[in-house]
Amino acid sequence: MLLLNHVKKYLLLCCMTLLAICNGFSQDSTTSKTILFICEHGSFRSVVAAAAFNKMAKEQGLNIRAIARGTVPNKEVNPIVLSGLKQDGFSEITPVPQKISNEELGKASYVVTFCALPGDFHRPVSSEDWSTIPLVDGDYSGFRDSVLPRVRLLIGNLKKRP
């Protein structure tokens, strides 16, 4: 029963991703588009997801850039994340956590959240929630292994756009 619930959630997320992507991406665009990955502190989840997205998008020839932001950012990126990303060969890493702004939300082509946005922030039209991806006590490898399939799916769907 628990496995069935996880499968249902995964399928729902896949459908939401496809619908959101249909609202505005084109692989042939000459203007770079931006995806925001937002977590509470801007120092772990969003940094890993943005670094993975940027590497994969570059390898796939997509003109889309991801940036990491936090709702209440820490002063520095988690050292476990920095070490893990460097060891995994991710070169584009957010150096210092930055707070998300309504202006950035308004300009972003797509938004992925790992936490709730503050009440005074406008909810982006093209967005999805990845807060169900588990993070246990700074487990970089476990989180990376959970987020990479979602990033691959997102990029795969973007590539299918005409």
KOLMIDO-886480 format. One record per residue: residue number from 1; x, y, z of N, C-alpha, C in turn; residue in three letters. Coordinates in steps of 0.05 Angstrom, whole numbers. Layout:
BEGIN
   vexmi   n.east   n.north     n.up   ca.east   ca.north    ca.up   c.east   c.north     c.up   marmi
     NUM        X         Y        Z         X          Y        Z        X         Y        Z     ALA
...
//
This chain:
BEGIN
   vexmi   n.east   n.north     n.up   ca.east   ca.north    ca.up   c.east   c.north     c.up   marmi
       1       16       -24        0         0          0        0       17        25        0     MET
       2       39        25       16        57         48       17       70        52      -10     LEU
       3       79        31      -23        91         32      -49       72        44      -69     LEU
       4       47        36      -68        26         46      -86       23        76      -83     LEU
       5       23        86      -58        21        115      -53       45       130      -65     ASN
       6       69       119      -63        93        131      -74       91       132     -105     HIS
       7       81       110     -116        78        109     -146       58       130     -155     VAL
       8       36       133     -140        15        153     -148       27       181     -146     LYS
       9       42       187     -125        54        213     -122       74       219     -144     LYS
      10       90       198     -151       109        202     -173       95       207     -199     TYR
      11       74       192     -206        60        196     -231       47       224     -231     LEU
      12       36       233     -209        24        259     -207       45       281     -212     LEU
      13       69       277     -200        90        297     -205       99       297     -234     LEU
      14      100       274     -247       107        272     -275       87       288     -292     CYS
      15       61       284     -286        40        298     -301       42       328     -297     CYS
      16       46       336     -272        49        364     -266       73       377     -281     MET
      17       94       362     -282       118        371     -296      112       376     -325     THR
      18       99       356     -338        92        358     -366       74       382     -372     LEU
      19       54       386     -355        35        408     -359       49       435     -356     LEU
      20       66       437     -335        80        462     -331       99       469     -353     ALA
      21      113       448     -363       132        452     -385      118       462     -410     ILE
      22       94       452     -415        79        460     -438       71       489     -438     CYS
      23       74       502     -414        67        530     -412       89       550     -417     ASN
      24      110       542     -432       129        563     -438      157       558     -446     GLY
      25      165       533     -449       193        529     -457      195       522     -486     PHE
      26      217       531     -498       224        523     -525      254       519     -527     SER
      27      262       496     -536       290        490     -537      304       507     -558     GLN
      28      290       518     -577       303        534     -599      305       564     -592     ASP
      29      297       572     -569       297        600     -562      326       610     -560     SER
      30      330       635     -570       356        647     -569      360       661     -542     THR
      31      338       667     -528       340        679     -502      342       658     -481     THR
      32      361       661     -463       365        641     -442      341       643     -422     SER
      33      331       621     -414       309        620     -395      321       612     -368     LYS
      34      307       619     -347       316        613     -320      297       596     -304     THR
      35      308       576     -291       292        560     -272      302       566     -244     ILE
      36      284       571     -226       292        575     -198      287       550     -182     LEU
      37      307       541     -168       303        520     -148      304       533     -121     PHE
      38      283       530     -105       281        545      -80      278       525      -57     ILE
      39      296       528      -37       292        513      -12      294       533       11     CYS
      40      289       524       35       287        543       58      313       559       61     GLU
      41      335       545       63       360        559       70      379       564       46     HIS
      42      371       555       22       387        560       -2      415       549        0     GLY
      43      419       528       16       446        519       20      449       489       16     SER
      44      428       475       10       430        446        6      413       437      -18     PHE
      45      387       433      -14       370        422      -35      371       438      -61     ARG
      46      366       464      -60       365        480      -84      392       481      -98     SER
      47      414       481      -82       441        482      -94      447       456     -109     VAL
      48      440       434      -97       445        408     -111      429       406     -136     VAL
      49      403       413     -135       385        411     -158      394       430     -180     ALA
      50      401       454     -173       410        474     -194      436       465     -207     ALA
      51      455       455     -191       480        447     -202      476       423     -221     ALA
      52      459       404     -213       454        381     -230      440       390     -256     ALA
      53      420       407     -253       405        417     -276      424       431     -296     PHE
      54      440       449     -286       458        464     -304      477       446     -319     ASN
      55      488       426     -305       507        407     -319      492       391     -340     LYS
      56      469       381     -334       454        364     -353      443       381     -376     MET
      57      433       405     -370       423        423     -391      445       430     -411     ALA
      58      469       436     -400       491        443     -418      499       419     -435     LYS
      59      499       395     -424       506        371     -439      485       365     -460     GLU
      60      460       373     -455       438        368     -475      434       392     -494     GLN
      61      450       413     -491       448        436     -509      424       453     -505     GLY
      62      412       453     -480       389        470     -474      399       497     -465     LEU
      63      385       518     -474       392        545     -467      375       554     -443     ASN
      64      379       538     -421       364        543     -396      384       542     -373     ILE
      65      382       562     -355       400        563     -332      384       561     -307     ARG
      66      394       545     -288       381        543     -262      397       559     -241     ALA
      67      382       571     -223       395        584     -200      382       575     -175     ILE
      68      397       574     -153       388        565     -127      382       590     -110     ALA
      69      360       588      -95       353        610      -77      342       598      -51     ARG
      70      340       614      -31       329        606       -5      308       626        4     GLY
      71      289       617       21       269        635       32      281       649       56     THR
      72      297       635       71       312        646       95      340       635       92     VAL
      73      357       648       75       383        635       68      403       635       91     PRO
      74      418       613       91       441        611      109      463       629       99     ASN
      75      484       632      115       507        650      107      525       636       87     LYS
      76      525       609       86       542        595       67      529       569       59     GLU
      77      538       559       36       529        533       26      539       512       45     VAL
      78      523       492       50       531        470       68      557       457       57     ASN
      79      578       455       74       603        443       66      601       415       55     PRO
      80      581       400       65       577        373       54      568       374       25     ILE
      81      552       394       18       543        398       -9      566       406      -27     VAL
      82      581       426      -18       604        435      -34      623       411      -40     LEU
      83      629       396      -20       647        373      -24      635       352      -43     SER
      84      610       346      -38       597        326      -55      594       335      -84     GLY
      85      587       360      -89       584        370     -116      611       370     -130     LEU
      86      632       378     -117       658        378     -129      667       350     -135     LYS
      87      663       332     -117       670        304     -121      655       292     -144     GLN
      88      630       300     -148       613        290     -170      618       304     -196     ASP
      89      635       324     -197       642        337     -222      623       360     -230     GLY
      90      607       370     -211       590        392     -217      606       418     -213     PHE
      91      609       433     -234       626        457     -233      611       482     -227     SER
      92      586       484     -236       570        508     -232      556       506     -205     GLU
      93      567       518     -184       557        516     -157      551       544     -147     ILE
      94      527       547     -135       520        572     -122      539       578      -99     THR
      95      555       599     -100       576        604      -80      565       612      -53     PRO
      96      545       630      -53       534        640      -28      503       640      -30     VAL
      97      489       628      -10       460        628      -12      449       656      -14     PRO
      98      428       659      -31       415        685      -35      385       682      -30     GLN
      99      373       703      -20       345        703      -15      329       708      -41     LYS
     100      308       693      -44       291        695      -67      275       722      -65     ILE
     101      270       734      -88       255        758      -89      230       755     -107     SER
     102      210       771     -102       187        770     -120      194       777     -148     ASN
     103      214       794     -152       223        801     -179      233       776     -193     GLU
     104      250       761     -180       261        736     -192      238       717     -198     GLU
     105      219       714     -180       197        696     -185      181       705     -210     LEU
     106      178       731     -213       163        741     -236      178       737     -263     GLY
     107      204       737     -262       220        734     -286      227       705     -293     LYS
     108      225       687     -274       232        659     -279      213       646     -298     ALA
     109      224       629     -315       208        613     -334      195       590     -320     SER
     110      207       581     -298       197        557     -284      208       557     -256     TYR
     111      193       547     -237       202        547     -209      197       520     -197     VAL
     112      217       509     -183       215        484     -168      220       491     -139     VAL
     113      201       484     -122       204        491      -93      208       465      -77     THR
     114      224       468      -56       229        446      -37      217       454      -10     PHE
     115      203       477       -9       191        487       16      168       506        8     CYS
     116      153       514       27       131        533       22      143       561       18     ALA
     117      132       575       -1       140        603       -4      127       621       17     LEU
     118      141       641       26       128        660       46      102       671       34     PRO
     119       83       678       52        57        687       44       57       712       27     GLY
     120       77       729       29        78        753       13       90       750      -14     ASP
     121       96       725      -22       108        719      -48       86       710      -67     PHE
     122       88       719      -91        69        711     -112       75       682     -121     HIS
     123       55       665     -122        60        638     -130       63       638     -161     ARG
     124       86       628     -171        90        627     -200       70       608     -213     PRO
     125       63       615     -238        44        599     -253       57       572     -261     VAL
     126       81       573     -271        95        549     -280      114       540     -257     SER
     127      104       522     -241       119        513     -218      111       485     -210     SER
     128      128       473     -194       121        447     -182      136       445     -155     GLU
     129      125       428     -138       135        424     -111      150       398     -109     ASP
     130      175       399     -101       191        375      -97      197       371      -68     TRP
     131      181       381      -50       186        379      -21      184       351      -11     SER
     132      173       333      -26       171        305      -17      197       290      -20     THR
     133      217       301      -33       243        288      -35      256       288       -8     ILE
     134      262       265        3       272        264       31      301       275       33     PRO
     135      306       288       56       333        297       63      337       289       92     LEU
     136      356       271       97       360        261      124      388       269      134     VAL
     137      388       286      154       413        294      168      436       300      149     ASP
     138      432       317      129       454        325      112      465       302       94     GLY
     139      448       283       87       456        260       71      458       269       41     ASP
     140      481       279       33       484        289        6      478       267      -15     TYR
     141      491       244      -12       488        223      -32      460       214      -34     SER
     142      446       210      -12       418        202      -13      400       222      -27     GLY
     143      404       248      -20       388        269      -33      395       270      -63     PHE
     144      421       270      -70       429        271      -98      416       249     -113     ARG
     145      417       224     -102       405        201     -116      375       204     -119     ASP
     146      362       218     -101       333        223     -103      326       245     -123     SER
     147      342       266     -124       336        289     -141      344       285     -170     VAL
     148      365       270     -175       375        268     -203      353       257     -222     LEU
     149      338       236     -215       317        227     -233      296       248     -240     PRO
     150      289       265     -221       270        287     -226      282       307     -245     ARG
     151      308       314     -241       321        333     -258      323       322     -286     VAL
     152      330       296     -289       331        283     -315      304       284     -329     ARG
     153      283       278     -314       255        279     -325      248       307     -335     LEU
     154      255       327     -319       249        355     -326      264       362     -352     LEU
     155      289       355     -353       305        362     -377      295       346     -401     ILE
     156      289       320     -397       278        304     -419      252       316     -430     GLY
     157      235       326     -413       210        338     -422      215       364     -437     ASN
     158      235       379     -428       242        404     -441      253       399     -469     LEU
     159      268       377     -472       279        370     -498      258       362     -518     LYS
     160      236       352     -509       214        343     -526      198       366     -538     LYS
     161      201       390     -526       186        413     -536      195       420     -564     ARG
     162      176       427     -581       184        435     -609      198       462     -609     PRO
//
